């Protein structure tokens, strides 16, 4: 067998093995849900569907603020299910927004077939989020929306805010990696050891979630392994914390693949070349950077994090052109399983951090990070 054919065959076997692991992880997640650790989600309605996307509006019609009210578009990371924003009533960012009178919408990413491996950053950060705004307008929502993203979802939220600043009331970035250097990215060594992401993407077409999970665990074992075990031990004496920990554990097994082109562009344009921070991120006929973010900006960092350290977000935040910006710190919680999602599900985050975020959205800028 020729070397090229051998490599192709081995690549196909490896891809199939990872897809089998994906199914095994999904089965374990479903088992956790059957024993009571599934999410307790807010009722929602699908307003719009197209390949790769459902647009959801949370709450019953009676919950919608009269005369419109402000609107928020939640942009989750495109690798796991979005209910981490709405895990249980007492730790639901969705419910906090509803309680504040917001119309709450979600860009729910949907797994794509292999034939749609051409979807990239321009689709996720521009066209699909523009479709979300169209659905919000058709639903009677305002022309400007708050765009809120966590982790990789924050990258997409920032891209959209840079491309469409007049349509954005404010941008909220929660532990989002937007500046990539050896000091700010735990993936730097792993990426340096990889010639190019394209062959990986070509092998899978849709890059399995388990592959991304494995790469994350290799790049930052403290965050993805040791901190999670420590959190479980600390949660044992607190039943409420343990339930949240196990619900997050269920969520960590609920992932789906990335289109090959999106995977390649994240690795090459963002992680390897830091193109967004450098003002060189090419999307269609536009090239954007932090100076294109002119809407009010709030960013949240965890000063303890090795996965997304402050150095991965603060320089981008400081370089953004908006004159109104706020930087807040999240200090961590017990019971969140993965500290990276604590900003969404942590008890102290809901008790102290989110009230400050809403105060800022309401124009109360006196609080400082």
HUDA-V498175 format. One line per field, one symbol per residue. ss: DSSP state (H for helix, E for strand, C for the rest). psi: psi as a letter, one per 20 degrees, with the letter a starting at -180 (. if undefined). A space follows every 50 residues. Layout:
# HUDA-V498175
ss: ???
psi: ???
This chain:
# HUDA-V498175
ss: CCHHHHHHHHHHHHHHHHHHHHHHHHHHHHHHHHHHHCCCCCCEEEEEEE CCEEEEEECCHHHCCCCCCCEEEEECCCCECHHHHECCHHHEHHHHHHHC CCEEEEEEECCCCHHHCCCCHHHHHHHHHHHHHHHHHHCCCCCCEEEEEE CHHHHHHHHHHHHCHHHEEEEEEECCCCCCCCCCCCCHHHHHCCCCCHHH HHHHCEECHHHHHHHHHHHCHHHHHHHHHHHHHHHCCCHHHHHHHHHHHH HHCCECCEEHHHHHHHHHHHHHCCCCCCCCEEECCEEECHHHCCCEEEEE ECCCCCCCCHHHCHHHHHHCCCCCEEEEECCCCCCCCCHHHHHHHCHHHH HHHHHHHHHHHCCCCCCCC
psi: pqgghgggghggggghghhhhghggghhghghhhjjkrqnqpqrpohqpr pippoqpqqrhiippqkfrqqpopnrqkirqiihilgqhilohghggghj jqppqpnoppqqrhikiipahhggifghhhhghghgghjjrrhpqpopqp chhhghghghhhhlhiiphqppoolpojporhhioiiggghhipgqighg ghghgooqhhghgghghhhmhggifghghghgghihjnhghhggghhhgg hijmrrqpqggggghggggfggikhghjkkopocjqprahiioiqqppqp qoiipigmrhiihghgghiqipioqppqppjrqpjifohhjhhhiqghgh hgghhhghgghijnjhqq.
